[in-house]
Amino acid sequence: MYTEKPLQSITVKNIQEARSVLYGKFGHTYNIIKTKPVLKGGFLGFCQKEYLTVYYQVQSEEDTFAKNREEILKKTPTSTLESVLIKSELDQLDSKMNELLQKMNDSSNTSSETHKSISRIEELLDRNEFSLKYINYIKDKIKKSFSLEELEDFDIVQRKVVDWIGESINIAQEQVFRKPYVGIIVGPTGVGKTTTLVKLAVQYILKNKEQGRKVDICFITIDSMRVGAFEQLARFGDLLNITVKKAEKAEDVKFIYEEVKSAVDAIFIDTSGYSPNDAEHLGAMKMTLSVQGMNPDVYLAVCASTKARDIENIMRNYEPFGYKSVIITKCDESEQYGNIISVLFDSHKSVSYITNGQQIAQGKCIKRAEVVDFLVRLEDFQVDRIHIEDKFGVN
């Protein structure tokens, strides 16, 4: 007997995401009933983001057949002919249902017999800490791109997968520096924002020095949370002969910006590190940085060893700062990049720099990100370095 299924709900960014999630869970057996926009997060209405609550029902194919069968049975036959027609309809439904169940069993048996090449690729991706979503993306591409005969040559499959991984990495275009250039790094506690900011400044100095130009720089710190934050930046300032100023509120940032903008070539702003879930402090910090006419390039700093799920949360909750790209820090502390590649691909974000180590001088511990940097770190993959350098380029 058919019974009406209860109404369920999920909250997502948009209807496309809802359809993707529901299809992944239920295939074609879900039915969206209604939607309702909702606001989530933020503090006192600040930094709130609009989401969509989607209400749906799930019906199995058996439920659908049962419902159709009951509707047919409700018909009151007025003649022998009509009774025969109803019985015929019921027989057809029963036949289709049995056929469907057989196909489901056949599909289940087939899916359990995954080709050994696909299984090996799945193991390699998992070992490199790629997300499940990314692994399924690659597996689908393999199934669509290779015949069963072609799958027998694992080296060819592996080479193609490495190419696909490289193609999924979006490298940010190098910024055109305008005077005064303003660079800001945001991110959670402990990712190395201050040292990365100084590394960016050193690189900026060296790049201009190569072109015969001497540049003047100003550091501004708005980090009032961490003990010794100003003193740390001041020591770097003394080492590099860079002026360091401290700001605690938006008015301070605006005053300093107006004071130095015509006298310096670049301004680098150091920020406090907050949990990505701390909407109150993140909202306050965004207001502090909202200076009309400053037009900064904002980078999000993410530690290379952070789990994919945590990176997703960080990137989502720092989105209101309008960061243009991501800087991957502490790359020397991680052996895999699959977590980073997965989340950047899924969120359609680019990566601009990678950093490692604590040394500042000569700008050797920061470099423009390149696709090759990520591919050569793929553990247990056979990576043809000459091929990937030819395909993706290297500086």
C-alpha positions as a Markdown table, in Angstrom:
| # | Residue | x | y | z |
|---|---|---|---|---|
| 1 | Met | 0.0 | 0.0 | 0.0 |
| 2 | Tyr | 1.3 | 3.5 | -0.9 |
| 3 | Thr | 1.8 | 6.0 | 1.9 |
| 4 | Glu | 2.7 | 9.6 | 1.5 |
| 5 | Lys | 6.3 | 10.3 | 2.3 |
| 6 | Pro | 7.2 | 12.9 | 5.0 |
| 7 | Leu | 8.6 | 16.3 | 3.9 |
| 8 | Gln | 12.3 | 16.7 | 4.4 |
| 9 | Ser | 14.6 | 19.7 | 4.0 |
| 10 | Ile | 18.2 | 20.8 | 3.4 |
| 11 | Thr | 19.7 | 24.2 | 3.4 |
| 12 | Val | 22.1 | 25.0 | 0.6 |
| 13 | Lys | 23.6 | 27.9 | -1.4 |
| 14 | Asn | 21.3 | 27.6 | -4.4 |
| 15 | Ile | 18.9 | 25.3 | -6.1 |
| 16 | Gln | 21.6 | 23.8 | -8.3 |
| 17 | Glu | 23.5 | 22.7 | -5.3 |
| 18 | Ala | 20.3 | 21.2 | -3.9 |
| 19 | Arg | 19.7 | 19.2 | -7.0 |
| 20 | Ser | 23.3 | 18.0 | -7.1 |
| 21 | Val | 23.2 | 16.9 | -3.4 |
| 22 | Leu | 19.7 | 15.2 | -3.7 |
| 23 | Tyr | 20.6 | 13.5 | -6.9 |
| 24 | Gly | 23.8 | 12.2 | -5.3 |
| 25 | Lys | 21.8 | 10.7 | -2.5 |
| 26 | Phe | 18.5 | 9.6 | -4.1 |
| 27 | Gly | 19.0 | 9.6 | -7.9 |
| 28 | His | 15.8 | 10.5 | -9.7 |
| 29 | Thr | 13.6 | 9.5 | -6.7 |
| 30 | Tyr | 13.4 | 12.9 | -5.0 |
| 31 | Asn | 10.8 | 15.5 | -5.7 |
| 32 | Ile | 11.3 | 19.2 | -4.7 |
| 33 | Ile | 8.1 | 20.6 | -3.1 |
| 34 | Lys | 9.0 | 24.1 | -2.3 |
| 35 | Thr | 11.9 | 26.5 | -1.5 |
| 36 | Lys | 12.4 | 29.2 | 1.1 |
| 37 | Pro | 15.3 | 31.8 | 1.2 |
| 38 | Val | 17.0 | 32.2 | 4.6 |
| 39 | Leu | 19.8 | 34.3 | 6.1 |
| 40 | Lys | 22.5 | 32.6 | 8.1 |
| 41 | Gly | 25.6 | 33.6 | 10.0 |
| 42 | Gly | 26.9 | 37.1 | 10.6 |
| 43 | Phe | 26.8 | 39.3 | 13.6 |
| 44 | Leu | 24.1 | 41.9 | 14.2 |
| 45 | Gly | 23.1 | 41.4 | 10.6 |
| 46 | Phe | 26.7 | 41.9 | 9.3 |
| 47 | Cys | 28.3 | 39.3 | 7.1 |
| 48 | Gln | 25.1 | 37.3 | 6.8 |
| 49 | Lys | 24.8 | 35.1 | 3.7 |
| 50 | Glu | 21.7 | 34.1 | 1.9 |
| 51 | Tyr | 21.0 | 30.4 | 1.7 |
| 52 | Leu | 18.1 | 28.4 | 0.4 |
| 53 | Thr | 16.0 | 25.9 | 2.4 |
| 54 | Val | 14.7 | 23.2 | 0.0 |
| 55 | Tyr | 11.8 | 21.0 | 1.0 |
| 56 | Tyr | 11.6 | 17.7 | -0.7 |
| 57 | Gln | 10.1 | 14.2 | -0.6 |
| 58 | Val | 11.8 | 10.9 | -1.5 |
| 59 | Gln | 10.0 | 8.1 | -3.3 |
| 60 | Ser | 11.4 | 4.8 | -4.3 |
| 61 | Glu | 10.4 | 3.4 | -7.7 |
| 62 | Glu | 8.4 | 0.8 | -5.7 |
| 63 | Asp | 6.5 | 3.7 | -4.1 |
| 64 | Thr | 5.7 | 5.1 | -7.5 |
| 65 | Phe | 4.5 | 1.8 | -8.8 |
| 66 | Ala | 2.4 | 1.3 | -5.7 |
| 67 | Lys | 0.8 | 4.7 | -6.1 |
| 68 | Asn | 0.0 | 4.1 | -9.7 |
| 69 | Arg | -1.4 | 0.7 | -8.9 |
| 70 | Glu | -3.7 | 2.1 | -6.2 |
| 71 | Glu | -5.0 | 4.8 | -8.6 |
| 72 | Ile | -5.8 | 2.1 | -11.1 |
| 73 | Leu | -7.5 | 0.0 | -8.5 |
| 74 | Lys | -9.7 | 2.9 | -7.5 |
| 75 | Lys | -11.3 | 2.9 | -10.9 |
| 76 | Thr | -14.7 | 1.2 | -10.7 |
| 77 | Pro | -15.1 | -1.0 | -13.7 |
| 78 | Thr | -18.5 | -0.5 | -15.5 |
| 79 | Ser | -18.0 | -3.4 | -17.9 |
| 80 | Thr | -16.2 | -6.6 | -18.4 |
| 81 | Leu | -14.0 | -4.8 | -21.1 |
| 82 | Glu | -13.0 | -2.1 | -18.6 |
| 83 | Ser | -12.1 | -4.8 | -16.0 |
| 84 | Val | -9.9 | -6.5 | -18.6 |
| 85 | Leu | -8.2 | -3.1 | -19.4 |
| 86 | Ile | -7.5 | -2.4 | -15.8 |
| 87 | Lys | -6.0 | -5.9 | -15.3 |
| 88 | Ser | -3.9 | -5.3 | -18.3 |
| 89 | Glu | -2.6 | -2.0 | -16.9 |
| 90 | Leu | -1.8 | -3.7 | -13.6 |
| 91 | Asp | 0.1 | -6.5 | -15.4 |
| 92 | Gln | 2.1 | -4.0 | -17.3 |
| 93 | Leu | 3.0 | -2.1 | -14.1 |
| 94 | Asp | 4.0 | -5.3 | -12.4 |
| 95 | Ser | 6.1 | -6.3 | -15.4 |
| 96 | Lys | 7.9 | -2.9 | -15.5 |
| 97 | Met | 8.5 | -3.1 | -11.8 |
| 98 | Asn | 10.1 | -6.5 | -12.1 |
| 99 | Glu | 12.2 | -5.3 | -15.0 |
| 100 | Leu | 13.4 | -2.2 | -13.1 |
| 101 | Leu | 14.4 | -4.3 | -10.1 |
| 102 | Gln | 16.4 | -6.6 | -12.3 |
| 103 | Lys | 18.2 | -3.6 | -13.9 |
| 104 | Met | 18.9 | -2.3 | -10.4 |
| 105 | Asn | 20.4 | -5.7 | -9.4 |
| 106 | Asp | 22.4 | -5.8 | -12.6 |
| 107 | Ser | 23.7 | -2.3 | -12.1 |
| 108 | Ser | 24.7 | -3.1 | -8.5 |
| 109 | Asn | 26.6 | -6.1 | -9.7 |
| 110 | Thr | 28.4 | -4.2 | -12.4 |
| 111 | Ser | 29.3 | -1.3 | -10.2 |
| 112 | Ser | 30.9 | -3.6 | -7.7 |
| 113 | Glu | 33.2 | -4.9 | -10.4 |
| 114 | Thr | 35.2 | -1.7 | -10.8 |
| 115 | His | 38.1 | -2.0 | -13.3 |
| 116 | Lys | 41.5 | -2.5 | -11.5 |
| 117 | Ser | 42.9 | 0.7 | -13.1 |
| 118 | Ile | 40.1 | 2.9 | -11.7 |
| 119 | Ser | 40.6 | 1.2 | -8.3 |
| 120 | Arg | 44.3 | 2.0 | -8.4 |
| 121 | Ile | 43.7 | 5.6 | -9.3 |
| 122 | Glu | 41.2 | 5.9 | -6.5 |
| 123 | Glu | 43.7 | 4.5 | -4.0 |
| 124 | Leu | 46.4 | 7.0 | -5.2 |
| 125 | Leu | 44.0 | 10.0 | -5.0 |
| 126 | Asp | 42.9 | 8.9 | -1.5 |
| 127 | Arg | 46.5 | 8.5 | -0.4 |
| 128 | Asn | 47.2 | 12.1 | -1.6 |
| 129 | Glu | 44.2 | 13.3 | 0.5 |
| 130 | Phe | 42.0 | 14.4 | -2.4 |
| 131 | Ser | 38.4 | 14.9 | -1.3 |
| 132 | Leu | 35.8 | 12.2 | -2.1 |
| 133 | Lys | 34.0 | 14.6 | -4.4 |
| 134 | Tyr | 37.2 | 15.2 | -6.4 |
| 135 | Ile | 37.9 | 11.5 | -6.5 |
| 136 | Asn | 34.5 | 10.8 | -7.9 |
| 137 | Tyr | 35.0 | 13.6 | -10.5 |
| 138 | Ile | 38.2 | 11.9 | -11.7 |
| 139 | Lys | 36.6 | 8.4 | -11.7 |
| 140 | Asp | 33.7 | 9.7 | -13.9 |
| 141 | Lys | 36.2 | 11.3 | -16.3 |
| 142 | Ile | 38.0 | 8.0 | -16.6 |
| 143 | Lys | 34.8 | 6.0 | -17.3 |
| 144 | Lys | 33.8 | 8.5 | -20.0 |
| 145 | Ser | 37.2 | 8.8 | -21.6 |
| 146 | Phe | 38.6 | 5.2 | -21.7 |
| 147 | Ser | 37.3 | 2.0 | -23.2 |
| 148 | Leu | 37.7 | -1.3 | -21.3 |
| 149 | Glu | 40.5 | -2.1 | -23.6 |
| 150 | Glu | 42.3 | 1.2 | -23.0 |
| 151 | Leu | 41.9 | 0.8 | -19.2 |
| 152 | Glu | 44.2 | -2.2 | -19.4 |
| 153 | Asp | 47.2 | 0.2 | -20.0 |
| 154 | Phe | 47.5 | 1.8 | -16.5 |
| 155 | Asp | 50.4 | 4.0 | -17.5 |
| 156 | Ile | 48.3 | 5.8 | -20.1 |
| 157 | Val | 45.4 | 6.2 | -17.6 |
| 158 | Gln | 47.7 | 7.5 | -14.9 |
| 159 | Arg | 49.4 | 10.0 | -17.3 |
| 160 | Lys | 46.0 | 11.3 | -18.3 |
| 161 | Val | 44.8 | 11.6 | -14.7 |
| 162 | Val | 47.9 | 13.7 | -13.8 |
| 163 | Asp | 47.1 | 16.0 | -16.8 |
| 164 | Trp | 43.5 | 16.4 | -15.5 |
| 165 | Ile | 44.7 | 17.2 | -12.0 |
| 166 | Gly | 47.0 | 19.9 | -13.5 |
| 167 | Glu | 44.2 | 21.3 | -15.6 |
| 168 | Ser | 41.9 | 21.6 | -12.5 |
| 169 | Ile | 44.4 | 23.9 | -10.8 |
| 170 | Asn | 43.7 | 27.6 | -11.4 |
| 171 | Ile | 46.8 | 29.8 | -11.0 |
| 172 | Ala | 46.0 | 33.5 | -10.3 |
| 173 | Gln | 47.3 | 36.0 | -12.8 |
| 174 | Glu | 50.1 | 38.2 | -11.6 |
| 175 | Gln | 48.8 | 41.5 | -10.3 |
| 176 | Val | 49.6 | 44.8 | -12.0 |
| 177 | Phe | 51.0 | 46.9 | -9.2 |
| 178 | Arg | 49.6 | 50.4 | -9.1 |
| 179 | Lys | 50.9 | 53.2 | -6.8 |
| 180 | Pro | 50.2 | 52.9 | -3.9 |
| 181 | Tyr | 49.8 | 49.1 | -4.1 |
| 182 | Val | 47.8 | 47.8 | -1.1 |
| 183 | Gly | 48.1 | 44.2 | -0.1 |
| 184 | Ile | 46.2 | 42.6 | 2.7 |
| 185 | Ile | 46.5 | 39.0 | 4.0 |
| 186 | Val | 43.6 | 37.5 | 6.0 |
| 187 | Gly | 43.2 | 34.0 | 7.5 |
| 188 | Pro | 42.7 | 32.0 | 10.7 |
| 189 | Thr | 45.2 | 31.9 | 13.6 |
| 190 | Gly | 48.5 | 30.2 | 13.1 |
| 191 | Val | 48.8 | 30.1 | 9.3 |
| 192 | Gly | 51.8 | 32.5 | 9.2 |
| 193 | Lys | 50.1 | 35.7 | 7.9 |
| 194 | Thr | 52.7 | 38.0 | 9.4 |
| 195 | Thr | 55.8 | 36.3 | 7.9 |
| 196 | Thr | 53.9 | 35.8 | 4.6 |
| 197 | Leu | 53.1 | 39.5 | 4.5 |
| 198 | Val | 56.8 | 40.3 | 5.0 |
| 199 | Lys | 57.8 | 37.7 | 2.4 |
| 200 | Leu | 55.5 | 39.5 | -0.1 |
| 201 | Ala | 57.1 | 42.8 | 0.7 |
| 202 | Val | 60.6 | 41.4 | 0.3 |
| 203 | Gln | 59.6 | 40.0 | -3.1 |
| 204 | Tyr | 58.1 | 43.3 | -4.1 |
| 205 | Ile | 61.4 | 45.1 | -3.2 |
| 206 | Leu | 63.6 | 42.6 | -5.0 |
| 207 | Lys | 61.4 | 42.6 | -8.1 |
| 208 | Asn | 61.7 | 46.4 | -8.4 |
| 209 | Lys | 65.4 | 46.3 | -7.6 |
| 210 | Glu | 65.9 | 44.0 | -10.6 |
| 211 | Gln | 64.3 | 46.7 | -12.7 |
| 212 | Gly | 66.5 | 49.4 | -11.2 |
| 213 | Arg | 63.9 | 50.9 | -9.0 |
| 214 | Lys | 64.0 | 51.7 | -5.3 |
| 215 | Val | 60.6 | 51.5 | -3.5 |
| 216 | Asp | 59.3 | 52.8 | -0.3 |
| 217 | Ile | 56.9 | 50.6 | 1.7 |
| 218 | Cys | 54.8 | 51.0 | 4.8 |
| 219 | Phe | 53.6 | 48.2 | 7.1 |
| 220 | Ile | 50.3 | 48.6 | 9.0 |
| 221 | Thr | 49.1 | 46.1 | 11.6 |
| 222 | Ile | 45.6 | 45.9 | 12.8 |
| 223 | Asp | 46.4 | 42.8 | 14.9 |
| 224 | Ser | 45.4 | 43.8 | 18.5 |
| 225 | Met | 44.6 | 40.2 | 19.6 |
| 226 | Arg | 48.0 | 38.5 | 19.5 |
| 227 | Val | 50.5 | 39.5 | 22.1 |
| 228 | Gly | 53.7 | 41.0 | 20.5 |
| 229 | Ala | 52.1 | 41.3 | 17.1 |
| 230 | Phe | 53.2 | 44.9 | 16.6 |
| 231 | Glu | 56.7 | 44.2 | 18.0 |
| 232 | Gln | 57.2 | 41.3 | 15.6 |
| 233 | Leu | 56.3 | 43.3 | 12.6 |
| 234 | Ala | 58.4 | 46.2 | 13.9 |
| 235 | Arg | 61.5 | 44.0 | 14.1 |
| 236 | Phe | 60.9 | 43.0 | 10.4 |
| 237 | Gly | 60.5 | 46.7 | 9.7 |
| 238 | Asp | 63.8 | 47.6 | 11.3 |
| 239 | Leu | 65.5 | 44.8 | 9.3 |
| 240 | Leu | 64.1 | 46.0 | 6.0 |
| 241 | Asn | 64.1 | 49.7 | 6.7 |
| 242 | Ile | 60.3 | 49.8 | 6.5 |
| 243 | Thr | 58.0 | 52.1 | 8.5 |
| 244 | Val | 55.5 | 50.3 | 10.7 |
| 245 | Lys | 52.3 | 51.8 | 12.0 |
| 246 | Lys | 49.5 | 50.4 | 14.2 |
| 247 | Ala | 45.8 | 50.9 | 13.7 |
| 248 | Glu | 42.9 | 49.7 | 15.9 |
| 249 | Lys | 39.8 | 50.9 | 14.1 |
| 250 | Ala | 38.7 | 52.0 | 10.6 |
| 251 | Glu | 39.4 | 55.6 | 11.4 |
| 252 | Asp | 43.0 | 54.8 | 12.2 |
| 253 | Val | 43.5 | 52.8 | 8.9 |
| 254 | Lys | 41.9 | 55.6 | 6.9 |
| 255 | Phe | 44.1 | 58.3 | 8.6 |
| 256 | Ile | 47.3 | 56.3 | 8.0 |
| 257 | Tyr | 46.4 | 55.5 | 4.4 |
| 258 | Glu | 45.7 | 59.2 | 3.6 |
| 259 | Glu | 48.9 | 60.2 | 5.4 |
| 260 | Val | 51.3 | 57.8 | 3.5 |
| 261 | Lys | 49.5 | 57.1 | 0.2 |
| 262 | Ser | 51.4 | 59.8 | -1.8 |
| 263 | Ala | 54.7 | 59.1 | -0.1 |
| 264 | Val | 55.1 | 55.3 | -0.6 |
| 265 | Asp | 54.9 | 52.8 | -3.4 |
| 266 | Ala | 53.2 | 50.0 | -1.5 |
| 267 | Ile | 51.3 | 49.4 | 1.8 |
| 268 | Phe | 51.1 | 45.9 | 3.3 |
| 269 | Ile | 48.5 | 45.4 | 6.0 |
| 270 | Asp | 48.8 | 42.6 | 8.7 |
| 271 | Thr | 45.5 | 41.4 | 10.2 |
| 272 | Ser | 44.4 | 39.5 | 13.3 |
| 273 | Gly | 43.8 | 35.7 | 13.1 |
| 274 | Tyr | 40.3 | 34.7 | 14.0 |
| 275 | Ser | 38.4 | 31.4 | 13.8 |
| 276 | Pro | 36.5 | 31.2 | 10.6 |
| 277 | Asn | 33.4 | 30.7 | 12.8 |
| 278 | Asp | 33.9 | 33.9 | 14.8 |
| 279 | Ala | 31.4 | 36.1 | 12.8 |
| 280 | Glu | 31.5 | 38.9 | 15.4 |
| 281 | His | 35.3 | 39.6 | 15.1 |
| 282 | Leu | 35.4 | 38.8 | 11.4 |
| 283 | Gly | 32.7 | 41.4 | 10.8 |
| 284 | Ala | 34.4 | 44.0 | 13.0 |
| 285 | Met | 37.7 | 43.4 | 11.1 |
| 286 | Lys | 36.1 | 43.8 | 7.7 |
| 287 | Met | 34.7 | 47.1 | 8.8 |
| 288 | Thr | 38.2 | 48.2 | 10.0 |
| 289 | Leu | 39.6 | 47.4 | 6.6 |
| 290 | Ser | 36.7 | 49.2 | 4.7 |
| 291 | Val | 38.5 | 52.4 | 3.6 |
| 292 | Gln | 37.1 | 54.2 | 0.6 |
| 293 | Gly | 39.5 | 54.5 | -2.2 |
| 294 | Met | 42.1 | 52.0 | -0.8 |
| 295 | Asn | 41.2 | 49.2 | -3.3 |
| 296 | Pro | 43.4 | 46.5 | -1.8 |
| 297 | Asp | 44.4 | 43.1 | -3.2 |
| 298 | Val | 43.2 | 40.7 | -0.5 |
| 299 | Tyr | 44.8 | 37.3 | -0.1 |
| 300 | Leu | 43.5 | 34.4 | 2.0 |
| 301 | Ala | 46.3 | 32.5 | 3.7 |
| 302 | Val | 45.7 | 28.7 | 4.2 |
| 303 | Cys | 48.1 | 26.3 | 5.8 |
| 304 | Ala | 49.0 | 23.4 | 3.4 |
| 305 | Ser | 48.4 | 20.7 | 6.1 |
| 306 | Thr | 44.8 | 21.8 | 6.8 |
| 307 | Lys | 42.2 | 19.2 | 6.2 |
| 308 | Ala | 40.0 | 19.7 | 3.1 |
| 309 | Arg | 36.8 | 20.1 | 5.1 |
| 310 | Asp | 38.4 | 22.8 | 7.3 |
| 311 | Ile | 39.7 | 24.6 | 4.2 |
| 312 | Glu | 36.2 | 24.7 | 2.8 |
| 313 | Asn | 34.9 | 26.3 | 6.0 |
| 314 | Ile | 37.7 | 28.8 | 6.1 |
| 315 | Met | 37.3 | 29.8 | 2.4 |
| 316 | Arg | 33.5 | 30.1 | 2.8 |
| 317 | Asn | 33.5 | 32.2 | 6.0 |
| 318 | Tyr | 36.3 | 34.5 | 4.8 |
| 319 | Glu | 34.5 | 35.1 | 1.5 |
| 320 | Pro | 33.0 | 38.5 | 2.7 |
| 321 | Phe | 36.6 | 40.0 | 2.6 |
| 322 | Gly | 36.6 | 39.6 | -1.2 |
| 323 | Tyr | 39.9 | 37.8 | -1.4 |
| 324 | Lys | 41.0 | 37.3 | -5.0 |
| 325 | Ser | 43.3 | 34.3 | -4.5 |
| 326 | Val | 44.8 | 32.0 | -2.0 |
| 327 | Ile | 48.3 | 31.8 | -0.6 |
| 328 | Ile | 49.3 | 28.3 | 0.5 |
| 329 | Thr | 51.6 | 28.6 | 3.6 |
| 330 | Lys | 54.0 | 26.2 | 5.3 |
| 331 | Cys | 54.3 | 23.9 | 2.3 |
| 332 | Asp | 57.4 | 22.3 | 3.9 |
| 333 | Glu | 55.2 | 20.9 | 6.7 |
| 334 | Ser | 52.9 | 18.9 | 4.4 |
| 335 | Glu | 53.6 | 16.0 | 2.0 |
| 336 | Gln | 50.3 | 16.1 | 0.0 |
| 337 | Tyr | 48.5 | 18.8 | -1.8 |
| 338 | Gly | 45.3 | 16.9 | -2.7 |
| 339 | Asn | 43.3 | 18.6 | 0.0 |
| 340 | Ile | 44.2 | 22.0 | -1.4 |
| 341 | Ile | 43.7 | 21.1 | -5.0 |
| 342 | Ser | 40.3 | 19.6 | -4.2 |
| 343 | Val | 38.9 | 22.6 | -2.4 |
| 344 | Leu | 40.2 | 25.2 | -4.8 |
| 345 | Phe | 38.7 | 23.3 | -7.7 |
| 346 | Asp | 35.4 | 22.8 | -6.0 |
| 347 | Ser | 35.2 | 26.5 | -5.0 |
| 348 | His | 36.5 | 27.9 | -8.3 |
| 349 | Lys | 39.3 | 29.8 | -6.5 |
| 350 | Ser | 42.8 | 30.4 | -7.7 |
| 351 | Val | 46.2 | 30.1 | -6.0 |
| 352 | Ser | 48.7 | 32.9 | -6.2 |
| 353 | Tyr | 51.7 | 32.0 | -4.0 |
| 354 | Ile | 53.2 | 29.1 | -2.1 |
| 355 | Thr | 55.5 | 29.6 | 0.9 |
| 356 | Asn | 57.7 | 27.5 | 3.1 |
| 357 | Gly | 60.1 | 28.0 | 5.9 |
| 358 | Gln | 60.7 | 30.9 | 8.2 |
| 359 | Gln | 63.5 | 32.7 | 6.4 |
| 360 | Ile | 62.7 | 36.1 | 5.0 |
| 361 | Ala | 65.8 | 37.4 | 3.3 |
| 362 | Gln | 66.2 | 37.1 | -0.5 |
| 363 | Gly | 62.6 | 36.2 | -0.9 |
| 364 | Lys | 63.5 | 32.5 | -1.4 |
| 365 | Cys | 60.7 | 31.1 | 0.8 |
| 366 | Ile | 57.8 | 32.5 | -1.3 |
| 367 | Lys | 57.2 | 32.0 | -5.0 |
| 368 | Arg | 54.5 | 32.4 | -7.6 |
| 369 | Ala | 52.5 | 29.2 | -7.6 |
| 370 | Glu | 52.8 | 27.0 | -10.7 |
| 371 | Val | 50.9 | 23.9 | -11.7 |
| 372 | Val | 54.1 | 21.9 | -11.7 |
| 373 | Asp | 54.7 | 22.7 | -8.0 |
| 374 | Phe | 51.5 | 20.7 | -7.2 |
| 375 | Leu | 52.0 | 17.8 | -9.6 |
| 376 | Val | 55.5 | 16.9 | -8.6 |
| 377 | Arg | 54.2 | 16.4 | -5.0 |
| 378 | Leu | 51.8 | 13.7 | -6.0 |
| 379 | Glu | 52.8 | 10.8 | -3.9 |
| 380 | Asp | 53.2 | 7.4 | -5.7 |
| 381 | Phe | 52.1 | 8.8 | -9.0 |
| 382 | Gln | 54.5 | 8.3 | -11.9 |
| 383 | Val | 54.9 | 12.0 | -13.0 |
| 384 | Asp | 56.7 | 12.7 | -16.2 |
| 385 | Arg | 58.3 | 16.0 | -15.3 |
| 386 | Ile | 59.4 | 16.9 | -18.8 |
| 387 | His | 55.8 | 16.4 | -20.1 |
| 388 | Ile | 54.1 | 18.4 | -17.4 |
| 389 | Glu | 56.7 | 21.3 | -17.7 |
| 390 | Asp | 56.0 | 21.3 | -21.5 |
| 391 | Lys | 52.3 | 21.2 | -21.0 |
| 392 | Phe | 51.8 | 23.7 | -18.1 |
| 393 | Gly | 55.0 | 25.8 | -18.3 |
| 394 | Val | 57.5 | 26.7 | -15.6 |
| 395 | Asn | 59.3 | 29.9 | -14.7 |
